[in-house]
Amino acid sequence: MTEKKQQLGFATKAVHIGNRVDQDMLSRPKALPIYQTSVFTVDNLEHLDRQAAGDKNIYTYTRHGNPNQTALELLVAQFEEGEAAQATSSGMGAIMAAILAEVQTGDHIVATRDIYGGTKSFLVTELSRLGITTTFVDMSDLNNVKRAIQDNTRLVYSETASNPLLRITDVEKLSQLTKERSLKLIIDNTFITPYLFKPLLHGADIVVHSATKYLNGHSDATGGVVIGSKDFIERARRVTINFGASLSPFESWLTYRGAKTLALRMDKHCQNALQLASFLEDNPSVSKVFYPGLASHPDHPLAVKQFAKGFGGMLSFELKGTLARVEHFIRNLEHVLLAPSLAGIATTISHPVKTSHRSLTKEELADLGLSEQVIRVSVGIEDIEDIIEDFARALAKSQDY
Ligand SMILES: *Cc1c(COP(=O)(O)O)cnc(C)c1O
């Protein structure tokens, strides 16, 4: 009997042995480990009371919080110089949490007309059936925003740079208007990143990110972050928990690790993008280049004023010729891949009219100035000579179409 007690049963061993190898260690891991656990054990009931009272050192359940989420939240809050942050399972999770933390049924939103397609779909398809309406306006003229504001408007939603033509939002001017009218201003800073621009320091109330893009930067995790005041983040956290949009430990860990090299990557993205943009602008096969770092871009003066260290890694250009030429150009690229996302270390291209802007009518496309010859480039961190050579070759080979 006693002998039998010394040995745990096979199934019990399977469950318990090894779980605590780190507990008595006198050395600590240099890198943050992955807390790949759905639940945490606590020592006593008092700790549960402390956790309920808001003690951030006590975790209970990963949907409510996990050290890997916390690490990412602390880092991105500092990046954006906000009080607090909430990690979410995707950029859309962050946008959902930010908006639902602010609005009630009957409220109205003014949003930029060039908005990310997923955000537009969320506003039009999901929020409208909850009785929350949105007016989309061209925010390059603030009078359009003024005219769209109603008695029940609660927030204004914009993006630092639009997709795919890289129109830049004057956050300072827009925030003067939202402050005058006591509205909240949400800015999606995914394309520009806090390394180049911090909207909270220019009057925005809330910043959202698709961390899937530059914050992670390696195209291997999906995630989002909301940044704002402590009070606001408490509400966004509640929405995230209740709607089940928390970020998993592994995705949090990958994003946190990726974010550590944001400055290095952005410097290289910016340098490479400016060089590729200049090459394209000088190429006779290209009719237009849309890059805020070029003097030819309509928002270049604003970009110079707003962005500290560069103009980002995203650009678009319009090819001369037909859609068949675009097709041949894409097929002849050797290293540059066609992928409907952005902000990874590898240079990729996408075709807005066939992807993000597919649902727009011919009139709407014309109104935006977006043709089927426009190609968007997410410029990576490769040696730019190789990328320029790839573009030059594909442009030459597609010349007859
Ligand atoms: C990708 C993206 C989103 C959505 O993010 P997901 O991580 O795909 O949910 C939102 N805003 C912008 C500007 C994006 O590029």
The ligand as a Gaussian input file, in Angstrom:
#p B3LYP/6-31G(d) Opt

LIG

0 1
 C       -4.700000      44.470000     -42.540000
 C       -5.307000      45.730000     -42.038000
 C       -6.349000      45.707000     -41.089000
 C       -6.958000      44.426000     -40.592000
 O       -6.046000      43.670000     -39.869000
 P       -6.136000      42.071000     -39.707000
 O       -4.959000      41.755000     -38.860000
 O       -6.106000      41.484000     -41.076000
 O       -7.445000      41.796000     -39.046000
 C       -6.836000      46.928000     -40.651000
 N       -6.352000      48.105000     -41.099000
 C       -5.369000      48.155000     -42.016000
 C       -4.888000      49.484000     -42.482000
 C       -4.812000      46.979000     -42.522000
 O       -3.844000      47.039000     -43.440000

